Amino acid sequence: MKTTTLLPLLAGSLLLTATAHAQTTFSVGPRLGLNASTAHFTYIETSTHVGFEAGLTGNLQVGHFAVQPSLLFSQKGYQARGGLVSYDFSSTYEETVRLNYLTLPLNLAYTLGNNGQGLQVFAGPYLGLLVGGNYQRQVHSDGYLGGPAYDSEYSGKVKPGDVFSYTDNRYSQRLDVGLQAGLGYRLQGWQVQAGYSLGLRNLASSFQSYDGTRYREAANYNRAFQVSLSYLVGKG
């Protein structure tokens, strides 16, 4: 047998043997954290919105490796600003959009300690379900054709939906899918993690006019830096 074939087989056998002899443990506990989130648009300037997340996280440990599923209530969103200028009228706006999700992250973690303790690196996919939200927009308008300037404010809910018509509410796709990765540290039952999540699904909905024509809103994707603290109870 060639050496190039023998070495991968030997490495695979050693890995399987080590995994078979490693103790499998499971622990679960509460998780609290913060999201510094924004949204990626092609031409809209956005800034960070801070929200919280809370829920449960689990840890299935096999040697250095662990599978970490979670179920979380997670607040995301963004702040945006922009303006409109024409020959007879101009306005600027600032708005805050808050989005509430139920998220299901599933991470694969590798820790330096073979019992799951110590420094860790993790990565994996997440699934998010939009359950609602709200928005607030402040608009400053210069007077039409030199008239007096005025300010106005608008607010409403953010609802899950693919198509909407004339309404004070906003709409966003219900399903969000993405990837996340980061670093963590575990000491006994305490686990702290910091990571970044990258939304991969366009969340824009379509506006339907009175004649049935649909216009797609600007494409946008969730982005967030996250930090969390968990306390895991159980073996491992």
TIZADREN-755595 format. One line per 2 residues: their letters; for each residue x, y, z of N, C-alpha, C. Coordinates in steps of 0.05 Angstrom, whole numbers, plus 5000, padded with zeros to 4 digits. Last residue first. Layout:
// residues N
A = X/Y/Z/X/Y/Z/X/Y/Z | ...
This chain:
// residues 236
GK = 4601/5355/5648/4616/5365/5625/4614/5394/5621 | 4537/5345/5671/4563/5333/5669/4577/5344/5644
GV = 4503/5406/5690/4504/5378/5682/4532/5368/5682 | 4493/5470/5667/4489/5452/5689/4488/5424/5679
LY = 4524/5530/5648/4516/5503/5640/4515/5485/5664 | 4510/5594/5636/4517/5577/5659/4506/5549/5653
SL = 4536/5644/5592/4519/5621/5597/4529/5608/5623 | 4537/5705/5559/4546/5691/5583/4526/5669/5589
SV = 4558/5737/5498/4539/5723/5515/4553/5710/5538 | 4557/5782/5443/4572/5772/5466/4551/5760/5486
QF = 4561/5796/5374/4546/5785/5396/4565/5777/5419 | 4548/5836/5317/4568/5827/5336/4553/5819/5362
AR = 4511/5825/5258/4511/5830/5286/4537/5820/5299 | 4466/5836/5203/4494/5833/5212/4494/5839/5242
NY = 4418/5819/5153/4425/5823/5181/4455/5819/5186 | 4408/5854/5092/4417/5829/5106/4425/5836/5135
NA = 4369/5877/5037/4383/5881/5062/4387/5855/5077 | 4349/5911/4978/4359/5886/4990/4374/5893/5016
AE = 4293/5953/4976/4322/5951/4976/4331/5926/4990 | 4233/5920/4950/4247/5939/4966/4277/5935/4965
RY = 4204/5910/4887/4221/5899/4908/4234/5921/4923 | 4139/5919/4869/4165/5932/4869/4181/5921/4893
RT = 4086/5895/4828/4103/5892/4852/4130/5905/4848 | 4021/5914/4808/4050/5914/4803/4065/5912/4829
GD = 3968/5921/4820/3979/5894/4822/4008/5892/4817 | 3949/5972/4822/3945/5957/4797/3957/5930/4797
YS = 3965/5990/4872/3936/5985/4867/3931/5969/4842 | 4027/5954/4887/4010/5977/4882/3982/5970/4876
QF = 4063/5921/4934/4044/5917/4913/4026/5941/4910 | 4130/5911/4952/4108/5929/4953/4089/5925/4929
SS = 4163/5856/4982/4154/5870/4957/4130/5887/4963 | 4219/5855/5030/4193/5847/5020/4186/5863/4994
AL = 4285/5834/5045/4267/5854/5034/4241/5841/5025 | 4324/5801/5064/4300/5803/5080/4280/5822/5069
NR = 4365/5752/5037/4354/5779/5032/4327/5781/5046 | 4407/5714/5078/4382/5716/5064/4373/5745/5061
LG = 4451/5713/5110/4455/5706/5082/4429/5709/5065 | 4483/5747/5163/4458/5739/5150/4462/5735/5120
LS = 4530/5731/5206/4528/5741/5179/4503/5730/5166 | 4555/5747/5270/4536/5732/5254/4531/5747/5227
YG = 4609/5737/5313/4598/5754/5292/4579/5737/5276 | 4623/5733/5385/4623/5725/5357/4610/5745/5338
AQ = 4641/5708/5447/4638/5732/5431/4641/5724/5401 | 4623/5677/5508/4628/5675/5480/4625/5702/5467
VQ = 4633/5641/5568/4630/5667/5555/4638/5665/5526 | 4608/5598/5616/4618/5600/5589/4612/5628/5578
WG = 4612/5561/5676/4609/5587/5663/4622/5587/5635 | 4624/5513/5701/4598/5515/5687/4595/5541/5671
QL = 4692/5517/5689/4671/5502/5704/4645/5504/5688 | 4698/5560/5640/4710/5555/5666/4689/5543/5683
RY = 4710/5573/5572/4693/5559/5592/4710/5553/5617 | 4706/5621/5521/4722/5610/5543/4703/5597/5563
GL = 4709/5635/5450/4697/5633/5476/4716/5622/5497 | 4699/5666/5386/4716/5654/5407/4701/5654/5433
GA = 4663/5652/5324/4675/5669/5345/4693/5653/5364 | 4609/5656/5277/4634/5645/5286/4645/5664/5307
QL = 4553/5641/5235/4565/5655/5257/4590/5641/5265 | 4507/5650/5180/4529/5636/5193/4540/5654/5216
GV = 4435/5646/5166/4462/5656/5165/4483/5639/5178 | 4369/5666/5152/4388/5644/5153/4416/5656/5151
DL = 4303/5682/5169/4330/5692/5166/4349/5668/5170 | 4236/5689/5152/4258/5671/5156/4285/5684/5150
RQ = 4201/5732/5140/4199/5718/5166/4225/5702/5172 | 4220/5794/5112/4217/5765/5109/4218/5752/5137
SY = 4181/5850/5133/4207/5837/5128/4202/5807/5126 | 4146/5913/5132/4147/5884/5129/4175/5874/5123
RN = 4113/5964/5171/4135/5954/5154/4134/5924/5153 | 4050/6001/5170/4069/5981/5180/4092/5976/5161
DT = 4015/6032/5145/4035/6046/5163/4055/6026/5174 | 4004/6016/5076/4000/6011/5104/4021/6027/5120
YS = 3990/5988/5015/3992/6013/5029/3985/6009/5058 | 4017/5920/5017/4005/5943/5003/4007/5968/5020
FV = 4066/5868/5013/4049/5886/5028/4039/5908/5009 | 4096/5804/5017/4083/5824/5000/4066/5842/5018
DG = 4118/5774/5058/4133/5776/5033/4122/5798/5015 | 4127/5783/5129/4111/5782/5105/4128/5785/5080
PK = 4123/5803/5197/4133/5784/5177/4115/5783/5153 | 4125/5874/5213/4112/5848/5212/4125/5829/5192
VK = 4135/5927/5254/4148/5911/5233/4137/5883/5235 | 4091/5983/5266/4102/5957/5272/4117/5946/5248
GS = 4108/6053/5272/4091/6031/5266/4104/6005/5273 | 4114/6124/5260/4121/6100/5275/4101/6078/5267
YE = 4140/6189/5246/4124/6166/5238/4133/6142/5255 | 4140/6260/5248/4149/6234/5260/4129/6213/5252
SD = 4167/6321/5222/4146/6302/5226/4157/6276/5236 | 4179/6391/5216/4188/6365/5225/4163/6347/5228
YA = 4191/6443/5167/4174/6430/5187/4186/6402/5193 | 4202/6510/5140/4210/6482/5145/4192/6470/5167
PG = 4161/6551/5097/4173/6545/5124/4180/6515/5126 | 4180/6553/5026/4162/6556/5049/4176/6549/5075
GL = 4210/6544/4981/4219/6565/4999/4201/6570/5022 | 4182/6501/4957/4187/6525/4942/4193/6549/4961
YG = 4168/6474/5019/4163/6471/4991/4165/6498/4977 | 4219/6476/5070/4193/6484/5059/4191/6481/5029
DS = 4252/6416/5088/4253/6444/5081/4226/6451/5068 | 4239/6369/5139/4234/6378/5112/4237/6408/5109
HV = 4258/6315/5175/4260/6344/5174/4259/6352/5145 | 4231/6259/5208/4236/6272/5182/4237/6302/5186
QR = 4241/6200/5242/4238/6229/5245/4247/6242/5218 | 4211/6138/5256/4225/6155/5236/4219/6184/5241
QY = 4213/6074/5284/4207/6102/5288/4224/6119/5269 | 4186/6007/5286/4204/6028/5275/4194/6055/5283
NG = 4186/5940/5312/4174/5966/5308/4195/5985/5296 | 4167/5870/5311/4185/5892/5315/4171/5918/5312
GV = 4165/5797/5303/4154/5824/5304/4175/5845/5308 | 4188/5750/5294/4163/5749/5309/4151/5777/5312
LL = 4227/5715/5248/4218/5742/5257/4191/5739/5270 | 4271/5666/5262/4243/5670/5255/4234/5697/5266
GL = 4334/5640/5240/4319/5660/5255/4290/5663/5244 | 4387/5596/5247/4361/5600/5235/4345/5620/5252
YP = 4457/5589/5234/4435/5596/5251/4410/5600/5234 | 4517/5547/5233/4495/5562/5221/4475/5571/5242
GA = 4584/5558/5261/4561/5543/5254/4539/5560/5241 | 4638/5556/5308/4626/5565/5283/4602/5547/5277
FV = 4689/5571/5357/4664/5559/5348/4654/5571/5322 | 4741/5557/5402/4733/5570/5378/4708/5556/5368
QL = 4763/5566/5471/4748/5552/5450/4744/5570/5425 | 4799/5556/5530/4794/5571/5506/4781/5554/5485
GQ = 4768/5515/5582/4789/5532/5571/4780/5546/5546 | 4740/5449/5577/4747/5472/5592/4768/5488/5577
GN = 4730/5400/5552/4713/5423/5545/4719/5449/5560 | 4768/5363/5562/4743/5361/5578/4724/5385/5572
NG = 4813/5376/5534/4797/5354/5524/4772/5348/5541 | 4822/5446/5521/4821/5424/5541/4804/5401/5531
LT = 4811/5477/5476/4839/5468/5481/4839/5445/5501 | 4753/5461/5438/4766/5473/5461/4794/5461/5465
YA = 4709/5477/5387/4734/5462/5393/4747/5476/5416 | 4641/5471/5368/4662/5484/5383/4686/5465/5387
LN = 4590/5485/5325/4610/5465/5331/4634/5479/5344 | 4524/5510/5337/4552/5514/5334/4568/5488/5339
LP = 4466/5533/5317/4478/5507/5321/4508/5508/5316 | 4413/5577/5337/4441/5573/5328/4449/5544/5334
LT = 4355/5599/5327/4365/5572/5333/4393/5569/5322 | 4314/5653/5350/4337/5642/5335/4345/5615/5345
LY = 4262/5695/5342/4269/5670/5355/4291/5657/5338 | 4270/5766/5340/4272/5740/5328/4273/5718/5349
NL = 4252/5832/5326/4252/5811/5347/4251/5783/5333 | 4280/5893/5309/4270/5868/5299/4273/5847/5321
RV = 4273/5962/5300/4278/5940/5319/4265/5915/5309 | 4300/6018/5271/4285/5995/5266/4293/5973/5285
TE = 4300/6087/5270/4309/6064/5285/4290/6041/5279 | 4320/6142/5227/4301/6122/5237/4315/6100/5252
EY = 4320/6206/5199/4334/6187/5216/4313/6168/5227 | 4322/6246/5139/4308/6230/5159/4328/6214/5175
TS = 4310/6307/5102/4328/6287/5113/4313/6271/5134 | 4291/6339/5041/4285/6329/5067/4307/6310/5076
SF = 4270/6390/4994/4291/6372/5005/4283/6363/5033 | 4248/6419/4933/4241/6408/4959/4265/6390/4968
DY = 4257/6434/4882/4238/6450/4897/4233/6440/4925 | 4295/6400/4860/4298/6428/4854/4279/6445/4871
SV = 4310/6353/4914/4301/6360/4887/4303/6390/4883 | 4334/6303/4956/4338/6331/4947/4327/6333/4918
LG = 4330/6266/5014/4320/6269/4986/4322/6298/4979 | 4368/6223/5057/4355/6247/5049/4346/6246/5020
GR = 4385/6186/5118/4387/6192/5090/4372/6217/5083 | 4399/6133/5164/4394/6162/5158/4398/6166/5128
AQ = 4385/6083/5213/4391/6092/5186/4386/6122/5184 | 4399/6028/5256/4392/6056/5253/4401/6066/5226
YG = 4371/5962/5266/4391/5981/5256/4381/6009/5258 | 4366/5894/5292/4356/5918/5280/4378/5936/5271
KQ = 4348/5846/5343/4366/5857/5324/4354/5883/5312 | 4341/5805/5398/4334/5831/5387/4356/5841/5368
SF = 4320/5740/5408/4343/5757/5401/4332/5783/5388 | 4312/5684/5446/4298/5708/5437/4319/5729/5433
LL = 4339/5620/5428/4342/5647/5439/4320/5666/5429 | 4367/5559/5437/4342/5571/5430/4340/5598/5444
SP = 4424/5522/5413/4412/5542/5430/4384/5549/5420 | 4475/5471/5412/4450/5483/5402/4439/5503/5422
QV = 4537/5453/5403/4524/5472/5421/4499/5484/5408 | 4581/5400/5408/4559/5411/5392/4542/5428/5411
AF = 4652/5398/5415/4626/5400/5427/4606/5411/5406 | 4717/5367/5424/4695/5378/5407/4669/5379/5423
HG = 4754/5342/5456/4758/5370/5450/4734/5383/5436 | 4706/5297/5481/4734/5304/5479/4737/5334/5475
VQ = 4647/5318/5469/4661/5293/5463/4691/5300/5459 | 4589/5348/5495/4618/5348/5494/4629/5320/5488
LN = 4539/5389/5482/4545/5360/5480/4574/5356/5474 | 4505/5438/5511/4533/5431/5504/4536/5401/5505
GT = 4456/5490/5501/4465/5464/5509/4493/5459/5500 | 4419/5547/5524/4440/5535/5507/4449/5509/5519
LG = 4363/5590/5524/4376/5566/5534/4397/5557/5514 | 4358/5661/5530/4347/5635/5525/4362/5613/5538
AE = 4365/5726/5501/4363/5709/5524/4350/5683/5516 | 4393/5789/5481/4383/5762/5474/4383/5745/5499
FG = 4383/5859/5465/4392/5837/5482/4382/5810/5471 | 4414/5911/5424/4391/5897/5436/4401/5873/5453
VH = 4434/5969/5390/4440/5950/5411/4415/5937/5423 | 4451/5985/5324/4429/5984/5344/4436/5962/5365
TS = 4495/6022/5284/4490/6000/5302/4466/6006/5320 | 4475/6048/5219/4492/6047/5242/4481/6026/5262
TE = 4474/6059/5147/4463/6048/5172/4484/6049/5194 | 4456/6086/5086/4476/6088/5108/4463/6078/5134
IY = 4440/6050/5029/4430/6064/5052/4451/6063/5074 | 4455/6018/4987/4459/6047/4984/4448/6063/5007
TF = 4451/5964/5001/4469/5971/4979/4475/6001/4978 | 4455/5946/5071/4441/5955/5047/4461/5963/5026
HA = 4458/5907/5126/4474/5914/5102/4455/5921/5079 | 4445/5929/5192/4435/5916/5167/4452/5925/5144
TS = 4466/5911/5258/4460/5931/5237/4449/5915/5214 | 4477/5903/5329/4469/5895/5303/4465/5918/5284
AN = 4501/5877/5381/4506/5903/5368/4502/5898/5339 | 4468/5842/5431/4473/5843/5402/4479/5872/5395
LG = 4483/5807/5491/4478/5832/5477/4484/5829/5448 | 4456/5754/5535/4475/5768/5518/4466/5794/5506
LR = 4449/5693/5570/4442/5722/5568/4464/5735/5551 | 4424/5629/5582/4443/5645/5567/4432/5674/5565
PG = 4419/5570/5624/4410/5596/5613/4432/5612/5600 | 4438/5503/5602/4433/5524/5621/4425/5550/5608
VS = 4467/5437/5602/4448/5457/5591/4444/5479/5612 | 4509/5382/5580/4501/5402/5600/4483/5423/5586
FT = 4535/5318/5572/4516/5338/5563/4509/5356/5586 | 4591/5278/5547/4575/5291/5569/4557/5312/5557
TQ = 4630/5223/5534/4610/5241/5523/4593/5252/5546 | 4699/5212/5536/4674/5212/5551/4655/5232/5538
AH = 4735/5177/5486/4729/5202/5500/4702/5200/5513 | 4741/5132/5456/4749/5130/5484/4743/5156/5500
AT = 4724/5148/5406/4710/5126/5419/4716/5124/5448 | 4761/5188/5394/4734/5196/5398/4718/5174/5413
AT = 4807/5157/5387/4807/5177/5408/4778/5185/5415 | 4791/5125/5343/4798/5113/5368/4797/5132/5392
LL = 4785/5164/5304/4762/5148/5312/4767/5135/5339 | 4838/5182/5300/4817/5201/5308/4793/5186/5318
LS = 4865/5136/5283/4872/5147/5309/4850/5166/5319 | 4841/5129/5233/4838/5109/5253/4844/5119/5281
GA = 4859/5175/5206/4830/5171/5211/4825/5151/5233 | 4914/5164/5205/4904/5188/5219/4874/5186/5225
LL = 4913/5118/5172/4923/5117/5199/4913/5140/5216 | 4893/5139/5125/4879/5118/5138/4887/5116/5168
PL = 4933/5177/5111/4906/5186/5118/4890/5165/5132 | 4978/5138/5105/4978/5159/5125/4950/5170/5131
LT = 4966/5104/5062/4968/5093/5089/4965/5115/5110 | 4969/5134/5016/4943/5123/5023/4943/5114/5052
TT = 5022/5149/5014/5002/5170/5012/4974/5160/5019 | 5047/5099/5013/5048/5115/5037/5027/5137/5037
KM = 5011/5044/4984/5026/5068/4982/5025/5084/5008 | 5017/4976/5000/5000/5000/5000/5018/5025/5000
